[in-house]
Amino acid sequence: MKNFITILIVIAALAAGWFLRGNFGGGSSSGAEGSSGERKVLYYQSAMHPWVKSDKPGRCTICGMALTPVYEGEKGLDTDSGDFVSLTQTQIQVLHVETAEAKVQPLIRTLPVAGMIDDNASRHRVLSAYIDGRVQKLHVNFMGAEVTEGQPLAEFYSPSLLQSEREYRQLTGELKKNTALRLQQMGLTPTQIEELDQKPGDALTSQILAPVSGTVVAQNVYEGQYVKEGDPLFEIADFSTMWFLFLAYEQDMPWIQIGQSVTVTTPSLPGESFEGKITFIDPNFDETTRSTKVRVELPNPLVNGRRVLLHRLYADGALKVETPDVLSVPRSAVIETGPEAVVYVDRTEGAYERTVVKLGRRGDRLMEILSGIEAGDKVVTNGNLLIDGQAEMNRSFMSPVEPMAPMETAAPLTALSEPQKQAIVEFVKVADAMAAALAADDLAAFNKASEPTMETTGSLVKALRSPESTLETLDALEESMHFHGFEDIQSARVAFHKFTLAATTVLEPLRLTPAAPEFDVWECGMVDQAIPGAPKKGRWIQTHGRDGQNPFFGAEMLDCASEIKRGAVKP
């Protein structure tokens, strides 16, 4: 009992000391009174439970700590809203409360992209016949042969070419130069022309040489075949460097610049990755898909006589972007409750203030803060959800007779425009088709249904970000809308869970808006058994009137679904 009293005295002293230093300019209360005997006490406040106030000296009705005077001209703890939570050291340890400092630092984001491996078009050659003639012999007679620049591909017989070669050997001066130009137009390389003086006079053929090093990807002639001028003979592609081509969507363009590094992986080479840099961003924007093409140049290593990156392979890319220094906090510090985002700031040991912040860009681990806190503030990164629950209790305790806010405050919009309604209708159709495909365990149907997701989601985000709305939860929806086809249904369900979680967060409150399009929201309380790491409860959207069918379990637990009625209080 004696130790307990000692601990209370120490905590009281620390809290009172902080309260005086941080809010009354330093020094003790007695010192403050001594320096100005005419100062008027506005009220008395508990440093441990700041919502406890009195117009007379006394002790806190909760912890028994002596109330601290707040003088005229000073500002006590602003806790009228009940957003200030105080914890004892024991509570802090039990809740595992952890904090991190808000810092001005670069924001790093990994942007996932998907595309195709293509060959380097600048190193792709089609070799055609310069003149009429006959292919006498082939030195390369199969597709896939590796050749080097200048290597003989075929022996070519052409009477007109042989005649021009004889004339070249016999002429001198300006006439010889003119003949050399004609020979070059007939297909000989400058090196071949220089070596004509040493070529035997009785030679009956000329050689066709490889114009570049690479792989023969097409052979269009055979030995003994007659060809005419312009007929294709060989096609050679240089696969030593490849192009990774992907679509960059409108909302991703601020993050993408030429010269940025991209890490590329492909299912055909599990466990391996390739680094390349962005070399081109197509300036022609596609209005239909709201995207443009981006090109990444990749080195293609040669292993056991073959290039590892094959032409036309599907591939995924990860674009790591680093912004200039911005004020940021760990993502775990931010609690998003509908249109509002809050953090809990550690004002002193044991005292946490609920602070509304305005969010900017989202990185992989950090989140940009545009307003609400300053660099150096310590924000709670672990235990903040429990602290938030305590803050809710405090507000209820301080205003027990105040009526609850009307349900309309849950919706960020008071009315929907016709474009917004249409965007919602089109989005719900796609979301419903995706959920129905997963409920039917049909992977092919899901991949097909998810194809318009990018377009409909982009239209929805654009519509809801009109001047009538500033929904910050749209960022999460934008980040989850990338679907590029899946090879197994479990991966599809994991991606769909992230998408539908963001979608219901955005759309469910809009059901309360007058004249909003009708759609249903369904819930399953066992999602964590289907999606590893997911919360127990998960929701999805269906068109109005259709029976709930679980997309996370499919036939295994198809009927594990309960409808969330419009205006129902969230659990």
Legacy VTK file of the C-alpha trace (Angstrom):
# vtk DataFile Version 3.0
C-alpha trace
ASCII
DATASET POLYDATA
POINTS 571 float
0.000 0.000 0.000
2.858 2.361 0.844
4.523 1.663 -2.537
1.244 2.329 -4.339
0.881 5.733 -2.643
4.484 6.573 -3.549
3.833 5.740 -7.219
0.737 7.939 -7.244
2.717 10.842 -5.797
5.464 10.450 -8.439
2.943 10.286 -11.292
1.085 13.289 -9.936
4.301 15.269 -9.651
5.409 14.407 -13.182
2.015 15.206 -14.694
1.678 18.471 -12.795
5.215 19.473 -13.754
4.573 18.827 -17.410
1.248 20.700 -17.276
2.891 23.767 -15.801
5.931 23.745 -18.095
4.035 23.022 -21.309
0.994 25.225 -20.678
1.948 27.922 -18.213
5.435 28.873 -19.415
7.498 26.866 -16.891
7.919 27.164 -13.151
5.598 26.079 -10.328
2.120 27.384 -9.621
3.262 29.025 -6.423
6.024 30.794 -8.310
3.483 32.040 -10.827
1.255 33.450 -8.096
4.208 35.060 -6.397
5.289 36.880 -9.503
1.857 38.499 -9.928
-0.486 38.627 -6.974
-3.254 40.179 -9.067
-3.553 37.287 -11.523
-7.037 35.857 -11.709
-7.667 32.110 -11.622
-10.058 31.132 -14.414
-10.593 27.554 -13.271
-8.844 24.504 -11.849
-8.012 21.491 -14.008
-6.706 17.946 -13.523
-3.416 17.334 -15.293
-4.049 13.563 -15.291
-7.679 13.748 -16.472
-7.878 17.199 -18.091
-11.635 17.077 -18.726
-12.146 17.309 -14.942
-12.476 21.048 -14.173
-13.697 23.064 -11.229
-14.102 26.723 -10.285
-12.655 25.933 -6.841
-9.457 24.244 -5.628
-9.805 20.555 -4.988
-8.837 17.118 -6.213
-9.595 15.140 -9.343
-12.716 13.067 -8.886
-11.099 10.198 -10.793
-7.513 9.898 -9.577
-7.459 12.157 -6.516
-4.695 14.438 -7.905
-4.758 18.062 -6.819
-6.308 20.331 -9.454
-3.946 22.848 -11.073
-5.006 26.506 -11.473
-5.334 28.022 -14.943
-4.765 31.778 -14.807
-6.224 34.563 -16.909
-4.212 34.949 -20.109
-3.125 31.320 -20.041
-4.507 28.419 -21.988
-5.141 25.157 -20.266
-5.483 21.813 -21.948
-8.129 22.082 -24.649
-10.125 19.000 -23.824
-13.694 20.181 -24.170
-14.240 17.659 -26.938
-13.085 14.740 -24.823
-10.241 14.049 -27.264
-7.550 13.917 -24.577
-6.692 10.518 -23.067
-4.413 9.957 -20.090
-2.887 6.577 -19.252
-0.879 5.323 -16.321
2.499 3.701 -16.900
0.937 0.332 -16.190
-1.744 0.939 -18.827
0.886 2.045 -21.336
2.811 -1.183 -20.811
-0.294 -3.371 -20.964
-1.485 -1.730 -24.201
2.035 -1.866 -25.675
1.786 1.782 -26.646
4.559 2.797 -29.043
5.275 6.173 -30.594
7.274 7.556 -33.500
8.372 11.065 -34.325
6.815 12.954 -37.209
9.719 13.759 -39.502
10.454 15.653 -42.687
11.827 12.880 -44.881
11.477 11.335 -48.354
8.308 9.421 -49.087
8.970 6.062 -50.779
6.293 4.242 -52.707
6.388 1.002 -54.686
4.054 1.230 -57.654
3.009 -2.206 -59.009
2.646 -2.472 -62.793
2.026 -5.302 -65.247
2.994 -5.677 -68.870
4.791 -7.672 -71.571
8.408 -8.427 -72.485
9.074 -7.305 -76.057
12.238 -7.223 -78.127
14.253 -4.074 -78.776
12.653 -2.658 -81.937
15.743 -0.575 -82.677
17.737 -3.838 -82.996
15.239 -5.772 -85.105
16.088 -6.268 -88.814
14.283 -7.736 -91.814
16.816 -8.664 -94.514
15.331 -8.489 -98.037
16.731 -9.166 -101.521
18.275 -6.057 -103.065
18.152 -7.531 -106.590
16.763 -10.557 -108.428
18.736 -13.774 -108.079
18.971 -17.312 -106.706
19.941 -18.541 -103.240
22.741 -20.932 -104.067
23.598 -22.078 -100.541
22.472 -21.359 -96.962
25.018 -21.011 -94.176
22.175 -20.519 -91.631
19.244 -22.784 -92.361
17.118 -22.876 -89.213
15.152 -20.446 -87.079
16.682 -19.690 -83.673
20.299 -19.650 -84.859
22.515 -17.137 -83.090
24.489 -14.977 -85.551
26.976 -12.145 -85.282
27.126 -8.972 -87.336
28.947 -9.634 -90.634
28.496 -13.418 -90.481
27.657 -15.067 -93.882
24.031 -16.153 -94.055
23.824 -17.349 -97.680
25.599 -17.603 -101.071
23.667 -15.561 -103.620
23.879 -15.855 -107.422
23.002 -12.780 -109.498
24.423 -12.185 -113.016
24.024 -8.411 -112.768
25.803 -8.326 -109.389
28.701 -10.463 -110.665
29.051 -8.202 -113.717
29.238 -5.101 -111.533
31.875 -6.755 -109.324
34.072 -7.516 -112.418
33.735 -3.921 -113.591
34.777 -2.672 -110.173
37.992 -4.746 -110.267
38.890 -3.406 -113.704
38.180 0.307 -113.180
40.177 3.002 -111.429
39.652 6.518 -110.160
36.242 8.169 -110.253
34.610 5.394 -112.285
35.584 2.875 -109.611
33.991 5.049 -106.917
30.760 5.272 -108.893
30.720 1.509 -109.364
31.282 1.053 -105.612
28.146 3.134 -104.906
26.158 0.958 -107.331
27.431 -2.211 -105.610
26.368 -0.846 -102.240
22.867 -0.259 -103.643
22.877 -3.898 -104.819
23.407 -5.164 -101.230
27.154 -5.392 -100.668
28.610 -3.917 -97.496
31.540 -1.424 -97.603
33.837 -4.178 -96.276
32.759 -6.572 -99.030
33.417 -3.890 -101.660
36.929 -3.206 -100.307
37.725 -6.950 -100.506
36.548 -7.353 -104.132
40.081 -6.823 -105.497
41.143 -10.052 -103.735
38.014 -11.993 -104.763
38.715 -14.764 -107.360
37.633 -13.766 -110.835
35.883 -17.086 -111.419
33.647 -16.766 -108.298
29.989 -17.357 -109.223
28.263 -16.138 -106.043
28.244 -13.240 -103.602
27.626 -13.563 -99.854
24.637 -12.186 -97.911
25.892 -11.053 -94.494
24.043 -10.565 -91.177
23.410 -6.809 -90.653
23.259 -7.152 -86.831
24.086 -9.684 -84.161
21.135 -11.563 -82.777
18.771 -14.474 -83.197
17.242 -15.585 -86.497
13.503 -15.403 -85.808
12.347 -16.019 -89.397
13.842 -17.806 -92.438
11.865 -17.240 -95.622
14.139 -18.875 -98.265
15.680 -22.250 -99.037
18.632 -23.380 -101.129
17.933 -23.146 -104.844
15.069 -20.676 -104.416
14.764 -17.771 -106.885
13.880 -14.423 -105.306
12.890 -11.063 -106.672
13.941 -7.630 -105.470
12.219 -6.865 -102.151
11.458 -10.484 -101.188
12.143 -11.075 -97.434
15.009 -13.483 -96.784
15.750 -13.447 -93.043
14.489 -11.688 -89.933
16.960 -11.107 -87.074
16.192 -9.821 -83.569
18.793 -8.776 -81.016
17.567 -10.157 -77.673
20.581 -8.954 -75.649
18.374 -6.132 -74.374
14.604 -6.391 -74.048
11.797 -3.905 -73.546
9.319 -4.228 -70.699
6.175 -2.413 -71.824
3.410 -1.530 -69.364
0.433 0.812 -69.129
0.670 3.748 -66.737
-2.714 5.009 -65.625
-3.694 8.625 -65.109
-3.452 8.620 -61.318
0.025 7.035 -61.476
1.558 9.562 -63.861
2.732 12.030 -61.141
4.987 9.262 -59.789
6.602 8.151 -63.079
9.648 9.781 -64.698
12.252 8.803 -67.291
15.361 7.322 -65.683
13.574 5.666 -62.742
14.525 2.079 -61.882
12.008 -0.733 -62.250
12.321 -4.253 -60.825
10.779 -6.804 -63.199
9.723 -10.374 -62.395
8.017 -13.017 -64.509
6.232 -16.284 -63.633
8.506 -18.146 -66.070
11.550 -17.358 -63.895
10.394 -17.720 -60.267
12.692 -16.180 -57.701
14.594 -14.076 -60.243
14.330 -10.336 -60.882
15.727 -7.944 -63.459
16.548 -4.264 -63.044
15.941 -1.737 -65.793
15.317 1.961 -66.288
12.433 3.829 -67.864
13.585 5.120 -71.262
10.332 6.303 -72.820
6.866 7.544 -71.798
4.432 7.679 -74.694
3.051 11.247 -74.979
-0.089 9.908 -76.719
-2.585 9.354 -73.901
-5.358 6.800 -74.509
-8.676 8.428 -73.642
-10.500 5.094 -73.480
-8.293 3.362 -70.913
-6.977 6.627 -69.382
-3.454 5.292 -69.701
-0.251 5.585 -71.711
2.566 3.188 -72.584
5.846 3.197 -70.684
9.018 1.433 -71.850
11.717 -0.040 -69.618
14.993 -1.309 -71.084
16.258 -4.551 -69.529
19.540 -6.436 -69.986
18.849 -10.037 -71.051
21.605 -12.360 -69.783
22.788 -15.338 -71.823
22.654 -18.607 -69.814
23.607 -21.981 -71.289
23.511 -20.609 -74.803
20.060 -18.976 -74.577
18.569 -15.688 -73.464
16.565 -16.055 -70.255
13.907 -13.417 -71.029
11.760 -14.735 -73.859
9.871 -12.633 -76.343
6.222 -11.909 -75.415
6.492 -13.081 -71.809
4.027 -11.693 -69.267
5.807 -9.813 -66.467
5.188 -7.754 -63.342
7.097 -4.645 -62.426
7.707 -2.719 -59.208
8.499 0.959 -59.647
10.132 2.460 -56.562
9.522 6.193 -56.308
11.101 8.583 -53.827
9.629 12.060 -53.346
11.406 15.161 -52.019
11.308 15.615 -48.239
7.780 15.912 -46.814
6.324 15.788 -43.300
5.328 12.176 -42.739
4.390 9.621 -40.090
4.182 5.803 -40.148
0.994 4.585 -41.800
0.077 2.670 -38.640
-0.212 5.996 -36.793
-3.160 7.177 -38.889
-6.714 6.127 -38.087
-9.135 6.790 -40.931
-12.761 6.990 -39.899
-14.777 7.808 -42.984
-13.801 11.240 -44.343
-11.725 12.069 -41.250
-8.160 10.998 -40.437
-6.738 11.299 -36.920
-3.526 10.620 -35.037
-2.849 10.547 -31.325
-0.039 12.850 -30.282
2.005 12.095 -27.162
1.930 15.460 -25.354
3.818 14.014 -22.399
4.291 10.581 -20.951
0.796 9.250 -20.387
-1.122 12.109 -22.043
-2.361 11.590 -25.635
-4.303 14.102 -27.708
-6.599 13.169 -30.565
-5.609 15.333 -33.531
-7.318 15.575 -36.897
-4.813 15.624 -39.793
-5.046 16.215 -43.516
-3.409 13.452 -45.526
-1.328 13.767 -48.673
0.403 11.040 -50.648
0.703 7.482 -49.353
4.033 5.701 -49.354
4.772 2.073 -48.619
5.392 2.673 -44.907
4.896 6.402 -44.456
2.031 8.799 -45.061
2.374 12.463 -45.944
0.784 14.908 -43.490
-0.324 18.225 -44.977
-1.665 19.799 -41.777
-2.606 19.025 -38.168
0.779 18.232 -36.605
4.346 19.496 -36.831
7.761 17.909 -37.233
8.938 16.578 -33.886
5.486 15.623 -32.597
5.392 12.065 -31.317
2.458 10.071 -32.664
1.178 6.742 -31.398
1.920 3.894 -33.831
0.781 0.939 -31.709
-2.134 0.930 -29.293
-3.784 3.927 -30.950
-6.979 1.998 -31.710
-7.455 1.240 -28.018
-6.669 4.846 -27.128
-9.223 5.960 -29.709
-11.806 3.763 -28.016
-11.019 5.439 -24.704
-11.407 8.860 -26.339
-14.867 7.863 -27.533
-15.774 6.888 -23.981
-14.453 10.224 -22.701
-16.644 12.157 -25.124
-19.644 10.125 -24.059
-18.775 10.743 -20.394
-18.471 14.495 -20.898
-21.699 14.866 -22.898
-24.041 12.167 -21.573
-27.234 14.022 -22.522
-26.197 15.187 -25.966
-28.082 13.410 -28.768
-26.138 11.317 -31.238
-25.219 12.970 -34.489
-27.757 12.311 -37.247
-26.981 9.434 -39.538
-26.439 11.813 -42.457
-23.077 12.842 -40.998
-21.785 9.386 -41.882
-22.081 10.314 -45.537
-19.476 12.690 -46.952
-21.929 14.036 -49.558
-25.332 15.649 -49.042
-26.432 15.071 -52.615
-25.250 13.165 -55.671
-24.987 14.621 -59.151
-26.148 12.625 -62.168
-22.527 11.841 -63.273
-21.787 10.610 -59.739
-24.877 8.397 -59.744
-23.963 6.947 -63.142
-20.376 6.300 -61.998
-21.690 4.449 -58.923
-24.096 2.344 -61.031
-21.338 1.275 -63.465
-18.900 0.554 -60.620
-21.449 -1.595 -58.738
-22.079 -3.667 -61.893
-18.388 -4.526 -62.166
-17.952 -5.167 -58.422
-21.040 -7.419 -58.454
-19.745 -9.402 -61.444
-16.385 -9.941 -59.742
-18.049 -11.099 -56.509
-20.392 -13.419 -58.419
-17.483 -15.013 -60.312
-15.564 -15.725 -57.104
-18.709 -17.074 -55.444
-18.999 -19.496 -58.376
-15.299 -20.468 -58.044
-14.858 -19.385 -61.682
-11.361 -17.888 -62.101
-11.730 -17.246 -65.841
-14.984 -15.375 -65.273
-13.357 -13.293 -62.533
-10.419 -12.329 -64.753
-12.910 -11.345 -67.459
-15.142 -9.425 -65.031
-12.163 -7.512 -63.589
-11.016 -6.175 -66.977
-13.107 -2.953 -66.795
-12.211 -2.392 -63.109
-9.552 0.199 -63.879
-11.900 2.230 -66.075
-14.970 2.111 -63.817
-12.962 2.762 -60.663
-11.152 5.658 -62.292
-14.497 7.143 -63.357
-15.907 6.706 -59.837
-12.887 8.318 -58.180
-12.963 11.199 -60.658
-16.690 11.757 -60.072
-16.482 11.662 -56.273
-13.478 13.999 -56.263
-15.560 16.740 -57.815
-15.886 20.096 -55.944
-18.803 18.633 -53.971
-16.614 15.999 -52.310
-13.125 15.556 -50.851
-13.221 11.878 -49.861
-9.745 10.889 -48.689
-10.718 7.193 -48.591
-10.614 7.233 -52.385
-6.817 6.905 -52.222
-7.114 3.367 -50.847
-9.592 2.485 -53.604
-7.191 3.788 -56.257
-4.353 1.692 -54.856
-6.415 -1.513 -54.966
-7.893 -1.301 -58.460
-5.036 -2.952 -60.391
-6.202 -6.317 -61.779
-4.179 -7.991 -64.529
-5.410 -11.561 -64.503
-4.592 -14.275 -61.958
-3.369 -17.836 -62.314
-5.128 -19.172 -59.205
-8.362 -18.266 -57.486
-6.783 -17.735 -54.044
-4.627 -14.901 -55.382
-7.725 -13.437 -57.018
-9.598 -13.540 -53.709
-6.749 -11.838 -51.838
-6.679 -9.002 -54.380
-10.488 -8.780 -54.393
-10.555 -8.553 -50.575
-8.322 -5.467 -50.645
-10.423 -3.971 -53.421
-13.835 -4.640 -51.888
-12.684 -3.408 -48.451
-11.798 -0.059 -50.008
-14.935 -0.031 -52.177
-17.380 -0.599 -49.315
-15.617 2.046 -47.212
-16.284 4.566 -49.983
-19.752 3.491 -51.143
-21.525 2.277 -48.005
-21.892 5.792 -46.491
-23.220 7.058 -49.835
-26.294 4.827 -49.447
-27.502 7.411 -46.905
-27.392 10.180 -49.487
-30.841 11.134 -50.878
-31.680 9.527 -54.250
-28.511 7.389 -54.176
-28.493 4.372 -56.546
-29.626 1.161 -54.885
-27.110 -1.570 -54.127
-26.664 -4.076 -51.314
-23.784 -4.605 -48.895
-23.179 -8.104 -47.522
-20.880 -9.289 -44.758
-19.109 -12.488 -43.726
-17.779 -12.894 -40.189
-15.175 -15.558 -41.003
-13.106 -13.913 -43.747
-9.858 -14.384 -41.791
-10.168 -18.145 -42.403
-10.172 -17.583 -46.181
-7.818 -14.598 -46.488
-4.683 -14.912 -44.287
-4.076 -11.815 -42.183
-7.500 -10.318 -42.900
-9.927 -9.145 -40.180
-12.675 -11.555 -39.256
-15.397 -9.485 -40.898
-15.328 -8.572 -44.543
-17.904 -6.901 -46.777
-18.672 -6.838 -50.476
-21.118 -5.099 -52.827
-23.887 -6.732 -54.846
-26.601 -5.385 -57.092
-29.877 -4.739 -55.295
-32.141 -7.691 -54.667
-29.709 -10.539 -55.320
-29.209 -13.127 -52.567
-25.851 -12.865 -50.812
-23.236 -15.303 -52.122
-19.872 -15.415 -50.383
-16.981 -14.532 -52.766
-14.273 -15.411 -50.219
-15.275 -19.079 -49.735
-17.317 -19.880 -52.863
-19.009 -23.261 -52.838
-17.250 -24.175 -49.579
-19.423 -21.700 -47.610
-21.552 -19.958 -50.222
-24.314 -18.934 -47.816
-22.023 -17.391 -45.173
-23.466 -13.922 -45.812
-25.578 -11.446 -43.868
-26.957 -8.276 -45.389
-25.972 -4.896 -43.947
-29.122 -2.826 -44.093
-28.980 0.804 -45.170
-28.316 3.027 -42.170
-27.317 0.104 -39.916
-24.761 0.945 -37.226
-21.411 -0.613 -38.039
-20.166 -3.188 -35.490
LINES 1 572
571 0 1 2 3 4 5 6 7 8 9 10 11 12 13 14 15 16 17 18 19 20 21 22 23 24 25 26 27 28 29 30 31 32 33 34 35 36 37 38 39 40 41 42 43 44 45 46 47 48 49 50 51 52 53 54 55 56 57 58 59 60 61 62 63 64 65 66 67 68 69 70 71 72 73 74 75 76 77 78 79 80 81 82 83 84 85 86 87 88 89 90 91 92 93 94 95 96 97 98 99 100 101 102 103 104 105 106 107 108 109 110 111 112 113 114 115 116 117 118 119 120 121 122 123 124 125 126 127 128 129 130 131 132 133 134 135 136 137 138 139 140 141 142 143 144 145 146 147 148 149 150 151 152 153 154 155 156 157 158 159 160 161 162 163 164 165 166 167 168 169 170 171 172 173 174 175 176 177 178 179 180 181 182 183 184 185 186 187 188 189 190 191 192 193 194 195 196 197 198 199 200 201 202 203 204 205 206 207 208 209 210 211 212 213 214 215 216 217 218 219 220 221 222 223 224 225 226 227 228 229 230 231 232 233 234 235 236 237 238 239 240 241 242 243 244 245 246 247 248 249 250 251 252 253 254 255 256 257 258 259 260 261 262 263 264 265 266 267 268 269 270 271 272 273 274 275 276 277 278 279 280 281 282 283 284 285 286 287 288 289 290 291 292 293 294 295 296 297 298 299 300 301 302 303 304 305 306 307 308 309 310 311 312 313 314 315 316 317 318 319 320 321 322 323 324 325 326 327 328 329 330 331 332 333 334 335 336 337 338 339 340 341 342 343 344 345 346 347 348 349 350 351 352 353 354 355 356 357 358 359 360 361 362 363 364 365 366 367 368 369 370 371 372 373 374 375 376 377 378 379 380 381 382 383 384 385 386 387 388 389 390 391 392 393 394 395 396 397 398 399 400 401 402 403 404 405 406 407 408 409 410 411 412 413 414 415 416 417 418 419 420 421 422 423 424 425 426 427 428 429 430 431 432 433 434 435 436 437 438 439 440 441 442 443 444 445 446 447 448 449 450 451 452 453 454 455 456 457 458 459 460 461 462 463 464 465 466 467 468 469 470 471 472 473 474 475 476 477 478 479 480 481 482 483 484 485 486 487 488 489 490 491 492 493 494 495 496 497 498 499 500 501 502 503 504 505 506 507 508 509 510 511 512 513 514 515 516 517 518 519 520 521 522 523 524 525 526 527 528 529 530 531 532 533 534 535 536 537 538 539 540 541 542 543 544 545 546 547 548 549 550 551 552 553 554 555 556 557 558 559 560 561 562 563 564 565 566 567 568 569 570
